[in-house]
């Protein structure tokens, strides 16, 4: 992972200045740590207790790799639809 100068927030989600953009969807059963993973990777933060995600959540992160600016849109779908 190459994350040197990352910025976050609403401004970045509308920023059109990037070389590549990837949309990533994280899915899985409920209570397996998808939200924790998303916050840890996108914000470099960890909270030991999260309220279950309802619906969809997303974060935007910009990384720099080989002098290219790469915008990641990371989408998280709640796991309740996957549970029987």
Residue pairs with C-beta under 8 A, 6 or more apart in sequence:
1 63
2 63
2 64
2 65
3 61
3 63
3 64
4 64
5 64
6 61
6 62
6 63
7 62
8 42
8 43
8 59
8 60
8 61
12 60
12 62
12 71
13 60
13 73
15 62
15 71
17 69
18 62
18 69
18 70
18 71
19 68
19 69
19 70
20 68
20 69
20 70
20 71
21 70
21 71
21 72
21 73
22 70
22 71
22 72
22 73
23 73
23 75
24 72
24 73
24 74
24 75
25 75
25 76
25 77
26 34
26 37
26 38
26 74
26 75
26 76
26 77
27 34
27 77
27 79
27 82
28 34
28 79
28 82
29 79
29 82
29 83
30 52
30 78
30 79
30 80
30 82
30 83
31 52
31 79
32 79
34 53
34 76
34 79
35 50
35 53
35 57
35 76
36 46
36 47
36 50
38 57
38 59
38 74
38 76
39 45
39 46
39 47
39 50
39 59
40 46
41 61
41 74
42 59
42 60
42 61
42 74
43 59
52 78
52 80
53 76
53 77
53 78
53 79
54 78
54 80
55 77
55 78
56 75
56 76
56 77
56 78
57 75
57 76
58 73
58 74
58 75
58 76
59 74
59 76
60 71
60 72
60 73
60 74
61 71
61 72
61 74
62 69
62 70
62 71
62 72
63 70
63 72
64 70
